Amino acid sequence: MTIAITIFIALFGIYLDYKAYHRISKSGINNVVRCAFLSVVAVSYLLILSTPLLMYFFINEGNCAFMMKVAMALLTTYLALSLPRLLFYCIWLPSSRRVWLWIAIAVSSALFLTFIYSVFVTRVNYKVNKVELYFENLPVEFNGYRVAFISDIHIGSMISPVEQLDEINGIIDRNNVDLILFGGDMINIHHSEINEPLLGVYSHFKATDGVFMVFGNHDTGAYVKSSNKAQRSTNMDTLQVKMERAGWVVLRDSTIYIHKEKDTISVTGIDYNEELLKYKHSTDAVKGVDIDNIYNNVSASVFNITVSHLPQLWHSLHESGYSDLTLSGHVHAMQMKIGGCSPAKFMYNEWSGLYEDGESRLYINDGIGCVGYFARIGARPEITIIELYKK
């Protein structure tokens, strides 16, 4: 998705750069201004051309975390140079009146400052969303049960991962939750992104009833150049071993039961298998996954929470009679959400926050980390605290 949007911006930019240079040349502006303009344009296109070359030719399992940061820094710089410039063109080019020049300068400058703010402030400005959900079939003993839900850490592209994870853990700890659930995409490319110091921080995440997680598309290792099924399986198995050393339980098409007095609820985690990889960049509903097998021994009478990285699975789960509450991530609100609006809104039926269909609920967390570029434009990293109540 990031690649498609970047290509569109680049092509649109080439057209507007041509129109702008043609107008500048006709206006008789001195050579210094023209050279400065051409320099900015040239640098921006060098950045966008170098990013895919870097990712394809130089990234490997040993340097993936470092090279991913370099590639994201290049793309972020490109966007910082290009988005305000394109907005400037859109305001300035249609009219020759001088007032529109000054309006274009003011508006594009505001966008540039907003983007810089989203890189250095919003990206690590964690938001705690407290959500109260009411269910008729929730057992009495679980009335008031508190679940912390986080997703999409993308640890390989965190600038200060130890400090950031410590802060996230502190926020969760202060909310006195009973259960911590993680919705996938712990890494970007390869399990080597999780090192010993990070495992030490992950081991500090604690909740009364445990810490559970599922895998997302990035956890599979599918983004390693020329990866095959065996390599992806090894990557996931190794990542599972690492996270379980830190005390996290990885649910891979499996279910655990939580008991309080005589009451019970179940938590099911859907693994990111080879079938789901077909949908890693898709906005369509997921079809062809053997859902019945996942819930084969799960009693329909027990209140169920399902963690699925892809929110597109929710309708299939609901139609098949599974999952009272589905928790997902994946979309990140495309790291861009202003006034409740995001490009994701026009691509996904469900993309952020709470959705309801009868008694079935879906909650999509906007994620913690960044992928593609180092910015969260309005879409603050989210920690969701869900309180369950009986109707």
C-alpha positions as CSV (number, residue, x, y, z in Angstrom):
1,M,0.0,0.0,0.0
2,T,2.8,2.4,0.9
3,I,4.5,1.6,-2.4
4,A,1.4,2.3,-4.5
5,I,0.8,5.6,-2.8
6,T,4.4,6.6,-3.1
7,I,4.4,5.8,-6.9
8,F,1.2,7.8,-7.3
9,I,2.8,10.8,-5.5
10,A,6.0,10.5,-7.6
11,L,4.1,10.4,-10.9
12,F,1.8,13.2,-9.9
13,G,4.8,15.1,-8.7
14,I,6.7,14.8,-12.0
15,Y,3.8,16.3,-13.9
16,L,3.4,19.2,-11.5
17,D,7.2,19.8,-11.3
18,Y,7.2,20.2,-15.1
19,K,4.3,22.6,-15.0
20,A,5.9,24.6,-12.2
21,Y,9.3,24.8,-13.9
22,H,7.6,25.9,-17.2
23,R,5.8,28.7,-15.3
24,I,9.0,29.8,-13.4
25,S,11.0,30.0,-16.6
26,K,8.3,32.1,-18.3
27,S,8.1,34.5,-15.3
28,G,11.8,35.6,-15.6
29,I,12.8,34.6,-12.1
30,N,16.6,34.7,-11.7
31,N,18.8,31.7,-12.1
32,V,19.5,31.3,-8.4
33,V,15.8,30.6,-7.6
34,R,15.6,28.2,-10.6
35,C,18.7,26.3,-9.5
36,A,17.4,26.0,-6.0
37,F,14.1,24.7,-7.3
38,L,15.8,22.1,-9.5
39,S,18.0,21.0,-6.7
40,V,15.1,20.3,-4.4
41,V,13.3,18.4,-7.1
42,A,16.5,16.4,-8.0
43,V,17.2,15.5,-4.4
44,S,13.6,14.3,-3.9
45,Y,13.7,12.0,-6.9
46,L,17.1,10.6,-6.0
47,L,15.6,9.7,-2.6
48,I,12.6,7.9,-4.0
49,L,14.7,6.0,-6.6
50,S,17.4,5.0,-4.0
51,T,14.8,3.6,-1.5
52,P,13.7,0.5,-3.5
53,L,17.2,-0.1,-4.8
54,L,18.5,-0.1,-1.2
55,M,15.7,-2.5,-0.1
56,Y,16.2,-4.9,-3.0
57,F,20.0,-5.1,-3.4
58,F,21.5,-4.3,0.0
59,I,19.1,-5.6,2.7
60,N,19.6,-9.1,4.1
61,E,18.9,-11.1,7.3
62,G,22.0,-9.8,9.1
63,N,21.4,-6.0,8.6
64,C,17.6,-5.8,8.1
65,A,16.9,-3.6,11.1
66,F,19.6,-1.1,10.3
67,M,18.9,-1.0,6.5
68,M,15.1,-0.8,7.1
69,K,15.7,2.3,9.2
70,V,17.9,3.8,6.4
71,A,15.3,3.1,3.8
72,M,12.5,4.5,5.9
73,A,14.6,7.6,6.6
74,L,15.0,8.2,2.9
75,L,11.3,7.8,2.2
76,T,10.4,10.0,5.1
77,T,12.7,12.7,3.8
78,Y,11.2,12.3,0.3
79,L,7.7,12.8,1.7
80,A,8.8,15.8,3.7
81,L,10.2,17.4,0.6
82,S,7.4,16.3,-1.8
83,L,4.0,16.6,0.0
84,P,4.3,20.3,0.9
85,R,5.7,21.0,-2.6
86,L,2.8,19.3,-4.3
87,L,0.3,21.1,-2.1
88,F,2.0,24.4,-3.0
89,Y,1.6,23.6,-6.7
90,C,-2.0,22.7,-6.4
91,I,-2.8,26.2,-4.8
92,W,-0.3,28.3,-6.9
93,L,-0.5,26.9,-10.4
94,P,-4.2,27.4,-11.2
95,S,-4.0,31.2,-10.7
96,S,-1.5,33.9,-11.7
97,R,-2.7,36.3,-8.9
98,R,0.1,37.1,-6.4
99,V,-2.2,36.5,-3.4
100,W,-2.4,32.8,-4.2
101,L,1.4,32.6,-4.1
102,W,1.4,33.8,-0.5
103,I,-1.5,31.5,0.4
104,A,0.4,28.6,-1.2
105,I,3.5,29.4,0.8
106,A,1.6,29.6,4.1
107,V,-0.4,26.4,3.6
108,S,2.5,24.3,2.3
109,S,4.7,25.6,5.2
110,A,2.0,24.5,7.6
111,L,1.9,21.1,6.1
112,F,5.7,20.8,6.3
113,L,5.7,21.7,10.0
114,T,2.8,19.3,10.6
115,F,4.8,16.5,8.9
116,I,7.9,17.3,11.0
117,Y,5.8,17.3,14.1
118,S,4.4,13.9,13.1
119,V,7.9,12.5,12.8
120,F,9.3,13.8,16.1
121,V,6.3,14.0,18.4
122,T,3.2,12.2,17.2
123,R,5.2,9.1,16.3
124,V,5.9,8.4,20.0
125,N,2.9,10.2,21.6
126,Y,1.0,7.2,22.9
127,K,-2.7,7.4,23.1
128,V,-4.7,5.3,25.6
129,N,-8.2,4.4,24.3
130,K,-10.5,3.1,27.0
131,V,-13.4,1.2,25.6
132,E,-16.3,-0.3,27.5
133,L,-18.1,-3.2,25.8
134,Y,-21.3,-4.9,27.0
135,F,-22.2,-8.5,26.2
136,E,-25.3,-10.5,27.2
137,N,-23.3,-13.8,27.3
138,L,-20.3,-12.5,29.3
139,P,-20.0,-14.6,32.4
140,V,-20.8,-12.8,35.7
141,E,-17.3,-13.4,37.2
142,F,-15.8,-11.5,34.2
143,N,-17.9,-8.4,34.7
144,G,-15.4,-5.5,34.7
145,Y,-12.6,-7.6,33.2
146,R,-9.8,-5.4,31.8
147,V,-7.8,-6.3,28.6
148,A,-4.9,-4.3,27.3
149,F,-4.6,-4.7,23.5
150,I,-1.7,-3.5,21.4
151,S,-0.6,-4.3,17.9
152,D,2.0,-3.6,15.1
153,I,5.1,-2.8,17.2
154,H,7.4,-3.2,14.1
155,I,10.4,-3.3,16.5
156,G,13.0,-3.1,13.7
157,S,12.0,0.4,12.8
158,M,11.8,1.8,16.3
159,I,14.5,4.5,16.9
160,S,14.8,3.8,20.6
161,P,13.1,0.4,21.0
162,V,14.1,-0.3,24.7
163,E,12.9,3.1,25.9
164,Q,9.7,3.0,23.8
165,L,8.8,-0.5,25.0
166,D,9.5,0.5,28.6
167,E,7.1,3.4,28.2
168,I,4.4,1.2,26.7
169,N,4.8,-1.3,29.4
170,G,4.6,1.4,32.1
171,I,1.3,2.7,30.6
172,I,-0.2,-0.8,30.6
173,D,1.0,-1.5,34.1
174,R,-0.6,1.6,35.4
175,N,-4.0,0.5,34.1
176,N,-4.1,-2.7,36.2
177,V,-5.2,-5.0,33.4
178,D,-6.1,-8.7,33.8
179,L,-4.9,-9.7,30.4
180,I,-2.5,-8.4,27.7
181,L,-3.1,-9.3,24.0
182,F,-0.9,-8.4,21.0
183,G,-2.3,-8.4,17.5
184,G,0.7,-9.2,15.3
185,D,3.6,-7.6,13.4
186,M,6.2,-7.7,16.2
187,I,9.0,-7.3,13.6
188,N,9.5,-5.9,10.1
189,I,11.5,-8.5,8.2
190,H,13.4,-11.1,10.3
191,H,13.5,-12.6,13.8
192,S,17.0,-11.2,14.3
193,E,15.4,-7.8,15.0
194,I,14.6,-9.2,18.5
195,N,17.8,-9.3,20.5
196,E,18.6,-10.1,24.1
197,P,18.2,-6.6,25.5
198,L,14.7,-6.4,23.9
199,L,13.8,-9.8,25.3
200,G,14.6,-8.5,28.7
201,V,12.2,-5.6,28.2
202,Y,9.5,-7.9,26.8
203,S,9.8,-10.0,29.9
204,H,8.6,-7.1,32.0
205,F,5.2,-7.1,30.4
206,K,2.9,-8.8,33.0
207,A,-0.8,-9.3,33.6
208,T,-2.8,-11.3,36.0
209,D,-3.9,-13.9,33.4
210,G,-0.9,-13.6,31.1
211,V,0.4,-12.1,27.9
212,F,-0.7,-13.6,24.6
213,M,0.1,-12.8,21.0
214,V,-0.5,-13.8,17.3
215,F,1.7,-13.3,14.3
216,G,1.1,-10.8,11.5
217,N,2.3,-10.7,7.9
218,H,5.7,-9.1,8.8
219,D,6.3,-11.8,11.4
220,T,6.3,-14.5,8.7
221,G,9.6,-13.4,7.2
222,A,7.9,-13.0,3.8
223,Y,9.7,-9.8,3.2
224,V,13.1,-11.4,3.1
225,K,14.3,-11.4,-0.5
226,S,13.6,-14.8,-2.1
227,S,12.0,-16.3,1.0
228,N,10.4,-19.7,0.6
229,K,7.9,-21.6,2.7
230,A,10.5,-23.4,4.8
231,Q,12.4,-20.2,5.6
232,R,9.1,-18.5,6.6
233,S,8.3,-21.4,8.9
234,T,11.7,-21.2,10.5
235,N,11.4,-17.5,11.0
236,M,8.1,-17.9,12.8
237,D,9.2,-20.8,14.9
238,T,12.4,-18.9,16.0
239,L,10.4,-15.8,16.8
240,Q,8.0,-17.9,18.8
241,V,10.8,-19.4,20.8
242,K,12.2,-15.9,21.6
243,M,8.9,-14.5,22.7
244,E,8.1,-17.5,24.8
245,R,11.5,-17.0,26.6
246,A,10.2,-13.6,27.5
247,G,7.0,-15.1,28.9
248,W,4.7,-14.3,26.0
249,V,2.4,-17.1,24.8
250,V,2.1,-17.3,21.0
251,L,-1.4,-18.5,19.9
252,R,-1.1,-20.2,16.5
253,D,-4.6,-21.4,15.5
254,S,-5.0,-22.3,19.2
255,T,-7.2,-21.4,22.2
256,I,-6.5,-20.9,25.9
257,Y,-9.1,-20.8,28.7
258,I,-9.3,-18.3,31.5
259,H,-11.1,-19.4,34.6
260,K,-12.6,-17.3,37.5
261,E,-14.5,-19.3,40.1
262,K,-17.0,-21.4,38.1
263,D,-16.9,-19.1,35.0
264,T,-14.7,-19.4,31.9
265,I,-13.9,-17.4,28.8
266,S,-11.7,-18.5,25.8
267,V,-9.1,-16.6,23.9
268,T,-8.3,-17.8,20.3
269,G,-5.4,-16.7,18.3
270,I,-5.4,-17.0,14.5
271,D,-2.0,-17.8,13.0
272,Y,-0.7,-16.0,9.9
273,N,-0.4,-19.0,7.6
274,E,0.5,-19.3,3.9
275,E,-3.1,-18.9,2.9
276,L,-3.3,-15.5,4.7
277,L,-0.1,-14.3,3.0
278,K,-2.2,-13.9,-0.2
279,Y,-4.0,-11.1,1.7
280,K,-1.0,-9.3,3.2
281,H,-1.6,-6.2,1.1
282,S,-5.2,-6.8,0.2
283,T,-8.2,-4.8,1.3
284,D,-10.6,-7.5,0.3
285,A,-12.5,-9.9,2.7
286,V,-10.5,-13.0,3.4
287,K,-11.8,-16.2,1.9
288,G,-10.7,-19.8,1.8
289,V,-9.3,-20.1,5.4
290,D,-10.3,-23.2,7.3
291,I,-11.9,-21.4,10.2
292,D,-13.9,-24.4,11.4
293,N,-10.6,-26.3,12.1
294,I,-9.3,-23.4,14.3
295,Y,-12.4,-23.6,16.5
296,N,-12.8,-27.4,16.3
297,N,-12.7,-28.0,20.1
298,V,-13.9,-24.6,21.2
299,S,-17.3,-24.6,22.9
300,A,-19.8,-22.2,21.3
301,S,-21.3,-21.6,24.7
302,V,-18.1,-20.1,26.1
303,F,-17.6,-16.3,25.6
304,N,-14.8,-16.0,23.1
305,I,-12.2,-13.3,22.3
306,T,-10.3,-13.9,19.0
307,V,-7.1,-12.1,18.1
308,S,-6.7,-11.9,14.3
309,H,-4.1,-9.7,12.7
310,L,-6.3,-9.2,9.7
311,P,-9.6,-7.4,10.4
312,Q,-10.9,-8.7,7.1
313,L,-11.5,-12.1,8.8
314,W,-14.1,-10.7,11.1
315,H,-17.1,-11.1,8.8
316,S,-16.2,-14.8,8.2
317,L,-15.8,-15.4,11.9
318,H,-19.2,-13.7,12.7
319,E,-21.1,-15.5,9.9
320,S,-19.7,-18.9,11.1
321,G,-20.8,-18.2,14.6
322,Y,-17.4,-17.7,16.1
323,S,-15.8,-14.9,18.2
324,D,-17.9,-12.6,20.4
325,L,-15.1,-10.0,20.3
326,T,-12.4,-9.9,17.6
327,L,-9.3,-7.8,18.1
328,S,-7.2,-6.8,15.0
329,G,-4.5,-4.4,13.8
330,H,-2.6,-4.4,10.5
331,V,-4.1,-1.2,9.0
332,H,-2.3,1.4,11.2
333,A,-5.0,3.9,9.8
334,M,-2.2,4.1,7.2
335,Q,-0.4,6.2,9.8
336,M,-2.5,9.1,8.7
337,K,-5.7,10.2,10.5
338,I,-7.0,13.7,10.7
339,G,-10.4,14.5,12.1
340,G,-11.4,10.9,12.0
341,C,-10.6,10.6,8.3
342,S,-7.8,8.6,6.7
343,P,-7.0,7.2,3.2
344,A,-7.7,3.8,4.8
345,K,-11.3,4.8,5.1
346,F,-11.7,4.6,1.4
347,M,-9.9,1.2,1.1
348,Y,-11.2,-0.9,4.0
349,N,-14.7,-1.5,5.2
350,E,-13.3,-1.6,8.7
351,W,-10.1,0.2,9.4
352,S,-10.0,1.7,12.9
353,G,-11.8,1.5,16.2
354,L,-15.0,-0.3,17.1
355,Y,-17.5,-2.1,14.7
356,E,-20.6,-4.0,15.7
357,D,-22.8,-6.5,13.9
358,G,-25.5,-7.8,16.3
359,E,-23.7,-9.1,19.4
360,S,-20.4,-9.5,17.5
361,R,-17.8,-6.8,17.9
362,L,-14.6,-5.9,16.1
363,Y,-12.0,-3.5,17.5
364,I,-9.1,-2.4,15.3
365,N,-6.1,-1.0,17.1
366,D,-4.1,1.7,15.1
367,G,-0.8,0.1,16.1
368,I,2.3,1.2,17.9
369,G,5.1,1.4,15.4
370,C,5.8,2.7,11.9
371,V,6.5,0.9,8.7
372,G,7.3,2.5,5.4
373,Y,8.0,6.0,6.8
374,F,8.9,7.5,10.2
375,A,5.7,9.5,10.8
376,R,2.2,9.2,12.2
377,I,0.2,12.1,10.8
378,G,-2.6,12.4,13.4
379,A,-2.8,8.6,13.8
380,R,-1.2,8.4,17.3
381,P,0.2,5.1,18.4
382,E,-2.5,3.3,20.4
383,I,-2.8,1.3,23.5
384,T,-6.3,0.0,23.9
385,I,-7.8,-0.7,27.4
386,I,-11.0,-2.8,27.0
387,E,-13.3,-3.2,29.9
388,L,-15.9,-6.1,29.5
389,Y,-19.3,-5.8,31.2
390,K,-22.3,-8.0,31.3
391,K,-25.5,-6.5,30.0
